[in-house]
Structures are given as C-alpha cells and as structure tokens.
Amino acid sequence: MSAIALNLETTGSREDSANPLHVDVLIVGAGISGIGAAYHLSQQCPDRSFTVLEAQETFGGTWWTHRYPGVRSDSDLFTFGYRFKPWLSAPIASAEEILKYLDDVIEENDLGAHIRYRHRITNASWSTDLRRWTLSVTREDTGEQLTFTTNFLWMCQGYYRHNHGYTPDWEGFEDFQGTVVHPQEWPEHVDYADKKVVVIGSGATAATLIPAIAADTAHVTMLQRSPTFFFVRPNVNELADMLRQLDIPDEWTHEIVRRKIAQDMDAITKMSFDTPEFLRQFLLDTIRPLLPDGFDVERHFSPTYRPWQQRIAVLPEGDLFTCIREGKVSVVTDQIEKFTERGIQLASGETLEADVIITATGFDMSVLGDIQFSVDDKPVDFAETVTYRGIMFTGIPNLAYVFGYFRASWTLRADLISDFVCRLLGHMDESGATMVTPELGGEEADMALVPWVDPENFNPGYLTRSLHLMPKQGARDPWRLQHEYSVEKEQLPRADLDDGALAFK
Ligand SMILES: Cc1cc2nc3c(=O)[nH]c(=O)nc-3n(C[C@H](O)[C@H](O)[C@H](O)COP(=O)(O)OP(=O)(O)OC[C@H]3O[C@@H](n4cnc5c(N)ncnc54)[C@H](O)[C@@H]3O)c2cc1C
C-alpha cells in the first residue's frame, strides 16, 4: 500500500484521506537527522517500508530555513557530515554547500521517493490494541487533512520552531520606525546599504551575519547583553589536506579526520571542566591580537560562564574581528532599556541610533515538533516522562527521538541513534515483539530526577527558557542524556536491550 501511495505522490496524484496510509517506520522531518535516519533504515533494515514527512517545501531543515547573509556551519563538516559520506571541501561550510551535500545523499540513495514535503504532522496517537501510531497530517499547500499510520515513529524534528525565531518582549518595540528583521525570517531583500545597523545578540548567528553585511552598511553595532566565547581558526584542515595530497581514498580521509577532530574536541571539553580559566585565557589570548589597540577584550569577549557551558562560536579567519579592526563594526555590552522611534535606549543611558535592527536573539524551542501526542487516548506531557538514553521516553511506545550533542556536531549523535534504532527494530523482530516501551523498574521508581540538561553543564538561553517543557533525566544510566561522543560511541552500540529498562510485548 505505501509503495503504491508513494508512487502516486511522485506523479502528483492525491491520496484519498479515507484510506489511511501505512508504513513500518515513519520519520518526522527531512533535515540532516531525518535524511540520515532514512539512509540508515534503508541500509540496515531494507525490508521495512518507510516514509519521511516534512512540513517545509523541501529538505534541509535548519539549512533551508536560515537564509540570512553568510549563513554557515560552525562545526566542521567532517563531523557534522555523515559517517558514510565523505566531506570533500573546507571544514566550515555554507548552507548552500550543506544543502548540496544532503541533495547528493538523497539522490545517491534513492531516498527522494520516500519523502513527502509540505506535510505537517499535528497529532500522533498510539493505540496499544492496534499496535500503531495514527498521525493527523495537514498538507501545507492545499490544507487537505490526511491520516497516516505507522508501527514506529522516528522523531527527527530538530529542537526549535522553524516558522519564527525568538524575540524578547522589549518595551517600545512597536515605536521603532525603521526596519526590524529576525535572521530566521530573512526576507528576499533587506535594504541595509549605507544604513546604520544594530544587531542584537552576539552568538554564532550574529557573528556570521555581521561580516557578511558590514562592508555594505554605514556601520554595524553588535549589541550584546553578555559576551560569547569565540574560537578563531583558518578554514582548513591540514590533516585532510595532507591525506588528500597522498592520494588516500576519500572514505579513509573522512574517517581519520573525524577521529582526530573527535579526539581534539574531547580534549577541549575536558579542559573546559578541569581548567576552565586556562581555556578562557587561551581563547582570549588568541583574539586579543586581532582587535584594535586598547580594545576592552575582557568586557566584550569574556563571558561570565565557563567555556563550553554555552556553545563556543567558531570564526573562520576571525572575520568578525577584521571588521572591528577596520572600524566597520563596534561592540556594545549593555542592557536594552527600551526601543525608541529612532533606535535603542540602553540601561547605561547611551542611545544607539539605527535604520535597521537585526534581532539575532535565537530560537523558540519546540518539544517534539509541536505535535499533540496521546497514548491510548491519554494526552502525553513530555515533561512528565523520563528519557531512556536521550532517545526514548517512559510510557511512550515505539517512538525514538533525535537530539544531537551541544559540544560536538549534532550528526555524530544522529548517526549513533540511527544504528541504535535499527538494532532495536531488529531485536523486536527476533523476539516477536510489536511494542517496546521504556519503563522505570521497581528500584528506579523513586530515583532522583533532574532536568533534561543540567544547567551547570550547558545553559544557553533557548534551553533554559524551555527546560520545564522537556522530559526529565534520571540520576543514572540508562536514564540519562549523554553529552560526550567519546563515551556514547562506545556505550550505545553495546547497550543491552534486555537489561529490563525496555519492556517488549
Ligand atoms: C544557523 C544554524 C547553524 C547551526 N550550525 C550547527 C553546526 O555547525 N553544528 C551543529 O552541530 N549544529 C548546528 N546547528 C544546530 C542544528 O539545528 C542541528 O545541528 C541540525 O541541523 C539539526 O538537524 P535536524 O534534522 O535534527 O533538525 P532541523 O534541521 O531542525 O530539521 C527538522 C525538520 O523537521 C521538520 N518538522 C518539525 N516538526 C514537524 C512536524 N510536526 N511535521 C513535519 N515536519 C516537521 C522541520 O520543518 C525541519 O525541516 C545550527 C543551527 C542553526 C540554526
């Protein structure tokens, strides 16, 4: 049934909403996680039928949604790319390059016919009697309501709302007479030529956008409430370049460079916990010579948190600092008191005049794609569930969830989760089970529960704003979300599926 329906879809025919469509596995989202899940499923579980439902008009997720000037990765693509497809260019990549890479993965593995675009899932209900999920889906182009069913739901929906960004509630915001743009909602044309621009925020988005527009503006002010750590490096990987010169096959180069980067990242993470002040000074010392004489580096670039308690933004070639040195960009560290007709009044009393204000203030976190879930007619509140290895949730059958690393590339974890899900599906077949649900056993029933992420460990604004909506973690494995790739790459492939944490029926 699904294969026929998929063929109809590719020839443009409509489905009959009276006939629910059924697949073995349904993947939500065609971003880097969903495309990876589809690839691994097709390779490791070739007999299973599957469909990917994507709300947007094409694949790419993050890399399609974000169109502001200069949008690029801040991870290297050896590790942000998949384990199975070598990355052949410079480590830091533009959104366009990442979309091309994903397009190649879809093309080379015939995944296109499995993906349905403009299909937004709004409801998902599990029935234990039927042993399946029923999904209500709205076609974004026609408004048509469809029903899909599946034995297993694989959530690859990312972690934030794609249709709008996060904008704080500022006093007087409506009074401002100039142009306001959020980078996540960048229109086709923004007129910043020869204009005074204020960019609010200093995270990776601000730091990539500013160098891309600065030369065309009259001036850009980067206004931040608090500083961000930056790591400057050239956009090359010397090891990859050397291996390429030696004519080493691309697959080997990819794997060797991934291992080396993972090892280096691990060392930096360890340093951020063991000797945070040493790492802070190292980061500040690398940027100091790139800034003008007398620049107050401590005030503007030394955060109050320890390195890696929030993401360290990578600046290839230090382009933001070049703009500051050239006088095109200045940095102001202050609080916004209110917006005025002509700009922003700051808590210090200073005012910033602006023609254009860019609100690089981040994401609006979304828990599981804003889908209303129910299990046997009982609504699910994910905040009341406990995570199993950061992949499944107590009381929610046949559902896996992809959430990547904060301090390492997201895709390293997405690949590991794909292996885990495929192994789990195989295990269900072998044991004749049609249902798998994480369940806290007797001893664990009163285990101490902690937030999804310990704010001491990692605490960016978008996460702390929404932690109360996220599932909880337990105090011990397998009820914790693991943050370290070096640990999880050993742990997850060996995880005992019969240790009692998962109930198979
Ligand atoms: C500008 C930017 C740069 C980043 N750079 C890096 C980086 O360098 N390294 C790194 O590790 N991380 C980075 N991140 C984080 C990044 O979002 C993730 O690493 C990764 O792209 C997430 O991929 P994903 O497929 O899991 O989710 P997304 O890219 O968010 O894609 C999820 C998809 O699911 C779809 N979807 C959601 N809900 C539904 C629904 N109900 N029905 C149907 N479809 C739905 C969405 O439309 C979307 O297309 C960056 C984020 C941003 C915004």
The ligand as an SDF file (V2000), in Angstrom:
LIG
                    3D

 53 58  0  0  0  0  0  0  0  0999 V2000
   22.2030   28.7640   11.6970 C   0  0  0  0  0  0  0  0  0  0  0  0
   22.4650   27.4930   12.4240 C   0  0  0  0  0  0  0  0  0  0  0  0
   23.7120   26.9010   12.3690 C   0  0  0  0  0  0  0  0  0  0  0  0
   23.9400   25.7060   13.0450 C   0  0  0  0  0  0  0  0  0  0  0  0
   25.1870   25.1440   12.9470 N   0  0  0  0  0  0  0  0  0  0  0  0
   25.4170   23.9780   13.5690 C   0  0  0  0  0  0  0  0  0  0  0  0
   26.6960   23.3680   13.4700 C   0  0  0  0  0  0  0  0  0  0  0  0
   27.6070   23.8740   12.8330 O   0  0  0  0  0  0  0  0  0  0  0  0
   26.8910   22.2060   14.1200 N   0  0  0  0  0  0  0  0  0  0  0  0
   25.9100   21.6030   14.8490 C   0  0  0  0  0  0  0  0  0  0  0  0
   26.1560   20.5360   15.3980 O   0  0  0  0  0  0  0  0  0  0  0  0
   24.6850   22.1560   14.9360 N   0  0  0  0  0  0  0  0  0  0  0  0
   24.4130   23.3120   14.3330 C   0  0  0  0  0  0  0  0  0  0  0  0
   23.1740   23.8820   14.4330 N   0  0  0  0  0  0  0  0  0  0  0  0
   22.1180   23.1720   15.1200 C   0  0  0  0  0  0  0  0  0  0  0  0
   21.3180   22.4660   14.0060 C   0  0  0  0  0  0  0  0  0  0  0  0
   19.9960   22.8590   14.0370 O   0  0  0  0  0  0  0  0  0  0  0  0
   21.4480   20.9760   14.0830 C   0  0  0  0  0  0  0  0  0  0  0  0
   22.7300   20.5820   14.2070 O   0  0  0  0  0  0  0  0  0  0  0  0
   20.8820   20.2170   12.8750 C   0  0  0  0  0  0  0  0  0  0  0  0
   20.8310   20.9290   11.6710 O   0  0  0  0  0  0  0  0  0  0  0  0
   19.5560   19.7580   13.2610 C   0  0  0  0  0  0  0  0  0  0  0  0
   19.1140   18.8910   12.2520 O   0  0  0  0  0  0  0  0  0  0  0  0
   17.7460   18.1360   12.4120 P   0  0  0  0  0  0  0  0  0  0  0  0
   17.4860   17.4420   11.1270 O   0  0  0  0  0  0  0  0  0  0  0  0
   17.7510   17.3110   13.6320 O   0  0  0  0  0  0  0  0  0  0  0  0
   16.6720   19.2900   12.6830 O   0  0  0  0  0  0  0  0  0  0  0  0
   16.2430   20.5190   11.7720 P   0  0  0  0  0  0  0  0  0  0  0  0
   17.3320   20.9740   10.9180 O   0  0  0  0  0  0  0  0  0  0  0  0
   15.6180   21.4760   12.7120 O   0  0  0  0  0  0  0  0  0  0  0  0
   15.1250   19.8820   10.8240 O   0  0  0  0  0  0  0  0  0  0  0  0
   13.9250   19.3730   11.3450 C   0  0  0  0  0  0  0  0  0  0  0  0
   12.8970   19.3060   10.2290 C   0  0  0  0  0  0  0  0  0  0  0  0
   11.7100   18.7190   10.7790 O   0  0  0  0  0  0  0  0  0  0  0  0
   10.5900   19.4050   10.2640 C   0  0  0  0  0  0  0  0  0  0  0  0
    9.4700   19.2880   11.2110 N   0  0  0  0  0  0  0  0  0  0  0  0
    9.4400   19.7070   12.5090 C   0  0  0  0  0  0  0  0  0  0  0  0
    8.2310   19.4650   13.0490 N   0  0  0  0  0  0  0  0  0  0  0  0
    7.4980   18.8560   12.0800 C   0  0  0  0  0  0  0  0  0  0  0  0
    6.1580   18.3830   12.0290 C   0  0  0  0  0  0  0  0  0  0  0  0
    5.3370   18.4850   13.0830 N   0  0  0  0  0  0  0  0  0  0  0  0
    5.7110   17.8250   10.8820 N   0  0  0  0  0  0  0  0  0  0  0  0
    6.5370   17.7180    9.8070 C   0  0  0  0  0  0  0  0  0  0  0  0
    7.8050   18.1830    9.7900 N   0  0  0  0  0  0  0  0  0  0  0  0
    8.2770   18.7420   10.9130 C   0  0  0  0  0  0  0  0  0  0  0  0
   11.0560   20.8430   10.1330 C   0  0  0  0  0  0  0  0  0  0  0  0
   10.2850   21.5260    9.1730 O   0  0  0  0  0  0  0  0  0  0  0  0
   12.5120   20.6630    9.6950 C   0  0  0  0  0  0  0  0  0  0  0  0
   12.6670   20.7040    8.3150 O   0  0  0  0  0  0  0  0  0  0  0  0
   22.9140   25.0840   13.7880 C   0  0  0  0  0  0  0  0  0  0  0  0
   21.6620   25.6940   13.8680 C   0  0  0  0  0  0  0  0  0  0  0  0
   21.4410   26.8840   13.1940 C   0  0  0  0  0  0  0  0  0  0  0  0
   20.0860   27.4950   13.2800 C   0  0  0  0  0  0  0  0  0  0  0  0
  1  2  1  0
  2  3  1  0
  2 52  2  0
  3  4  2  0
  4  5  1  0
  4 50  1  0
  5  6  2  0
  6  7  1  0
  6 13  1  0
  7  8  2  0
  7  9  1  0
  9 10  1  0
 10 11  2  0
 10 12  1  0
 12 13  2  0
 13 14  1  0
 14 15  1  0
 14 50  1  0
 15 16  1  0
 16 17  1  0
 16 18  1  0
 18 19  1  0
 18 20  1  0
 20 21  1  0
 20 22  1  0
 22 23  1  0
 23 24  1  0
 24 25  2  0
 24 26  1  0
 24 27  1  0
 27 28  1  0
 28 29  2  0
 28 30  1  0
 28 31  1  0
 31 32  1  0
 32 33  1  0
 33 34  1  0
 33 48  1  0
 34 35  1  0
 35 36  1  0
 35 46  1  0
 36 37  1  0
 36 45  1  0
 37 38  2  0
 38 39  1  0
 39 40  1  0
 39 45  2  0
 40 41  1  0
 40 42  2  0
 42 43  1  0
 43 44  2  0
 44 45  1  0
 46 47  1  0
 46 48  1  0
 48 49  1  0
 50 51  2  0
 51 52  1  0
 52 53  1  0
M  END
$$$$
